[in-house]
Amino acid sequence: CYSLYKETCARRGEKPHKEKYFHELHDKLGEFSIIFGAYKDGVLVSFLWLAASEAVTVELYSGISRKGFEVAADFGLRWEAIRRVKQWGVASYDIGGVDAQNEADLKRGFGNQFLDRGTFVLPLSPLFSLWSRTNRSRSSYAK
């Protein structure tokens, strides 16, 4: 998953987190950390990492190979994840981290209700404005 994540970040012009970060996050989430994967000829071509509780599932990270058919695998994987958590009785699914340019169309394609609650950022440090400006210049989401 990590090499696919780095490939995805490179395409987006984003700096990837260190691999250790993901191991620690996965350990801290425990049973609430769920990873789905799509394979072609035994090779991982798409993954979707979720944090799931009894009430809500949130997409944390994803990665996709852009060598051909894998784009379809990514949508199929997301659909399977949504279907699966619905079977588990989870009422809400958040596709929060999707590229902002395609977010609304993607969300409408997976359900009959598009609910955009927006994102709330609460600065807890006096250094937040510096971090925000620095992060904005590196992020493909800040437009």
Phi, psi and chi 1 to 4 in degrees:
 res  aa     phi    psi   chi1   chi2   chi3   chi4
   1 CYS       -  -37.7  -70.9      -      -      -
   2 TYR   -65.6  -41.1 -173.2   70.3      -      -
   3 SER   -66.3  -36.4   61.7      -      -      -
   4 LEU   -68.3  -38.3 -156.9   49.6      -      -
   5 TYR   -62.0  -45.1  162.1   74.3      -      -
   6 LYS   -63.0  -39.7  -74.2 -166.8  -36.4 -175.4
   7 GLU   -61.6  -43.2  177.6 -175.3  -28.6      -
   8 THR   -64.8  -43.5  -56.5      -      -      -
   9 CYS   -61.2  -41.6  -75.6      -      -      -
  10 ALA   -60.8  -42.3      -      -      -      -
  11 ARG   -63.4  -36.1  -92.2 -163.7  -42.9  -84.1
  12 ARG   -84.3   -7.8  -66.7  178.0  177.1  168.0
  13 GLY    75.0   25.2      -      -      -      -
  14 GLU  -103.7  152.5  -62.5  173.7   -6.5      -
  15 LYS   -88.0  123.3 -177.5  178.0  177.2 -177.1
  16 PRO   -76.0  153.2   26.2  -32.0      -      -
  17 HIS   -67.9  160.4  -67.1  -70.6      -      -
  18 LYS   -70.9  151.9  -57.7  -93.5 -171.8 -121.0
  19 GLU   -61.0  -35.2 -169.8  169.1   -0.1      -
  20 LYS   -58.5  -36.9 -179.4 -179.1  176.3 -175.1
  21 TYR   -55.1  -45.3  163.5   82.8      -      -
  22 PHE   -69.4  -38.5  -67.4  106.1      -      -
  23 HIS   -62.8  -42.8  -70.9  -76.5      -      -
  24 GLU   -66.7  -42.4  -70.0  175.3   -1.3      -
  25 LEU   -62.4  -45.2 -178.5   58.5      -      -
  26 HIS   -60.7  -43.2 -179.5   65.7      -      -
  27 ASP   -63.5  -43.4  -71.8  -16.1      -      -
  28 LYS   -68.6  -35.6  -71.8 -175.7 -171.7  -43.6
  29 LEU   -73.4  -28.3  -74.6  171.5      -      -
  30 GLY    58.4 -129.0      -      -      -      -
  31 GLU   -67.9  -10.4   66.1 -177.1   17.5      -
  32 PHE   -86.3   -4.3  -59.3  104.5      -      -
  33 SER   -93.5  116.6  175.7      -      -      -
  34 ILE  -127.7  130.2  -58.2  168.7      -      -
  35 ILE  -122.5  124.6  -58.7  172.3      -      -
  36 PHE  -103.0  146.8  -72.6   88.1      -      -
  37 GLY  -138.0  147.6      -      -      -      -
  38 ALA  -116.2  137.1      -      -      -      -
  39 TYR  -123.6  148.4  -64.7   83.3      -      -
  40 LYS  -131.1  120.4 -179.7  179.7 -180.0 -174.6
  41 ASP    53.5   40.4  -60.0  -34.3      -      -
  42 GLY    77.9    4.7      -      -      -      -
  43 VAL  -110.6  131.6  175.9      -      -      -
  44 LEU   -65.1  123.5 -177.7   69.0      -      -
  45 VAL  -115.6  -12.6  -64.9      -      -      -
  46 SER  -160.6  141.9 -180.0      -      -      -
  47 PHE  -138.7  158.0   79.3   90.1      -      -
  48 LEU  -140.7  121.0 -174.0   58.1      -      -
  49 TRP  -108.5  123.7 -175.2    3.2      -      -
  50 LEU  -116.7  151.2  -48.8  174.0      -      -
  51 ALA  -109.7  120.1      -      -      -      -
  52 ALA  -125.5  134.6      -      -      -      -
  53 SER  -120.8 -173.1   73.0      -      -      -
  54 GLU   -69.8  -22.9  -67.1  177.8    6.0      -
  55 ALA  -105.1  -33.2      -      -      -      -
  56 VAL  -147.0  147.2   65.6      -      -      -
  57 THR  -120.6  134.5  -63.8      -      -      -
  58 VAL  -124.4  131.5  177.9      -      -      -
  59 GLU   -75.6  122.9  -69.8 -174.9   10.7      -
  60 LEU   -91.9  -55.6  -62.5  176.1      -      -
  61 TYR  -145.5  157.2  -65.0   96.2      -      -
  62 SER  -149.5  163.8   63.2      -      -      -
  63 GLY  -149.2  149.5      -      -      -      -
  64 ILE  -148.8  137.6 -179.7  171.9      -      -
  65 SER   -83.8  139.9  173.3      -      -      -
  66 ARG  -108.0   43.6  -66.5  -78.2 -173.1 -172.2
  67 LYS   -93.4    1.9  -64.4  178.3 -179.8  157.0
  68 GLY   151.8 -109.6      -      -      -      -
  69 PHE   -66.3  -12.7  125.3   98.9      -      -
  70 GLU   -61.2  -25.6  -70.1   79.3   -0.9      -
  71 VAL   -60.9  -43.0  173.5      -      -      -
  72 ALA   -64.0  -36.8      -      -      -      -
  73 ALA   -62.7  -37.5      -      -      -      -
  74 ASP   -62.3  -45.9 -175.0   55.5      -      -
  75 PHE   -67.0  -40.1  -76.1   99.9      -      -
  76 GLY   -63.5  -38.8      -      -      -      -
  77 LEU   -64.9  -44.8 -175.0   62.7      -      -
  78 ARG   -63.1  -43.1 -177.2  166.0  -85.0  119.2
  79 TRP   -61.8  -42.7 -177.8 -108.4      -      -
  80 GLU   -64.0  -40.2  178.1   59.5   21.3      -
  81 ALA   -62.2  -45.1      -      -      -      -
  82 ILE   -62.5  -45.9  -68.4  169.0      -      -
  83 ARG   -60.8  -43.4 -169.2 -175.2   70.1   74.5
  84 ARG   -65.7  -47.4 -172.8   77.0   56.5   96.1
  85 VAL   -68.3  -28.8  -61.5      -      -      -
  86 LYS   -65.5  -40.6 -173.4  173.2 -178.3  179.3
  87 GLN   -60.6  -34.8  -78.4  178.8  -17.5      -
  88 TRP   -74.5   -7.5  -63.4  -21.8      -      -
  89 GLY    93.3   11.3      -      -      -      -
  90 VAL   -76.3  128.7  178.3      -      -      -
  91 ALA   -84.8  -24.5      -      -      -      -
  92 SER  -132.2  137.7 -177.7      -      -      -
  93 TYR  -128.5  123.2 -171.1   98.5      -      -
  94 ASP  -109.9  116.9 -175.1  -11.3      -      -
  95 ILE   -95.1   58.4  -51.2  176.0      -      -
  96 GLY   -69.5  -33.8      -      -      -      -
  97 GLY   -93.6   11.2      -      -      -      -
  98 VAL   -71.5  144.5  175.1      -      -      -
  99 ASP   -47.0  125.1 -176.6  -17.7      -      -
 100 ALA   -56.2  -31.4      -      -      -      -
 101 GLN   -64.2  -33.0  -69.0  177.6  -27.7      -
 102 ASN  -109.1   -0.1  -59.7  -45.1      -      -
 103 GLU   -59.4  -51.6 -176.3  175.4    4.7      -
 104 ALA   -62.7  -45.0      -      -      -      -
 105 ASP   -63.7  -40.8  -70.8  -21.7      -      -
 106 LEU   -63.7  -46.5  176.1   63.9      -      -
 107 LYS   -62.6  -40.5  -73.0  179.8  178.5 -179.3
 108 ARG   -66.1  -30.8  -76.8 -174.1 -171.4   97.2
 109 GLY   -72.1  -15.8      -      -      -      -
 110 PHE  -108.7   10.2  -77.5  105.0      -      -
 111 GLY  -175.5  167.1      -      -      -      -
 112 ASN   -89.4    0.6   59.4    1.9      -      -
 113 GLN  -132.8  123.6 -179.8 -176.5   17.9      -
 114 PHE  -105.5  116.3  173.7   65.3      -      -
 115 LEU  -121.5  112.6 -180.0   60.4      -      -
 116 ASP  -110.6  105.2 -173.3    3.8      -      -
 117 ARG   -89.9   -8.8  -64.8 -175.1  177.4  126.4
 118 GLY    79.0  178.8      -      -      -      -
 119 THR  -120.7  137.9  -58.4      -      -      -
 120 PHE  -112.3  125.5  178.6   74.9      -      -
 121 VAL  -113.9  126.0  176.2      -      -      -
 122 LEU  -113.2  105.5  176.0   63.2      -      -
 123 PRO   -69.7  124.4   13.0  -15.0      -      -
 124 LEU  -110.0    3.2  -61.2  175.3      -      -
 125 SER  -134.9  147.4  166.7      -      -      -
 126 PRO   -66.5  -15.3   12.1  -18.0      -      -
 127 LEU   -88.2    1.7  -60.9  175.0      -      -
 128 PHE   -58.1  -43.6  176.4   78.1      -      -
 129 SER   -63.2  -37.4   62.2      -      -      -
 130 LEU   -65.2  -46.5  173.6   63.3      -      -
 131 TRP   -60.6  -43.5  174.9   85.2      -      -
 132 SER   -61.4  -45.3 -179.2      -      -      -
 133 ARG   -65.3  -41.1  -75.3 -168.5  -54.3  -87.9
 134 THR   -66.2  -45.5  -56.3      -      -      -
 135 ASN   -64.8  -39.4 -169.3   47.5      -      -
 136 ARG   -60.6  -38.2 -168.3  174.5  -54.4  125.8
 137 SER   -71.6  -21.6   66.6      -      -      -
 138 ARG   -95.8  -19.0  -68.4 -175.8  -52.2 -171.0
 139 SER   -91.3  137.0  173.5      -      -      -
 140 SER   -77.1  -12.5   64.3      -      -      -
 141 TYR   -81.9  -24.2  -62.0  118.5      -      -
 142 ALA   -83.6  105.7      -      -      -      -
 143 LYS  -126.3      -  -62.7 -164.6 -172.6  -61.3
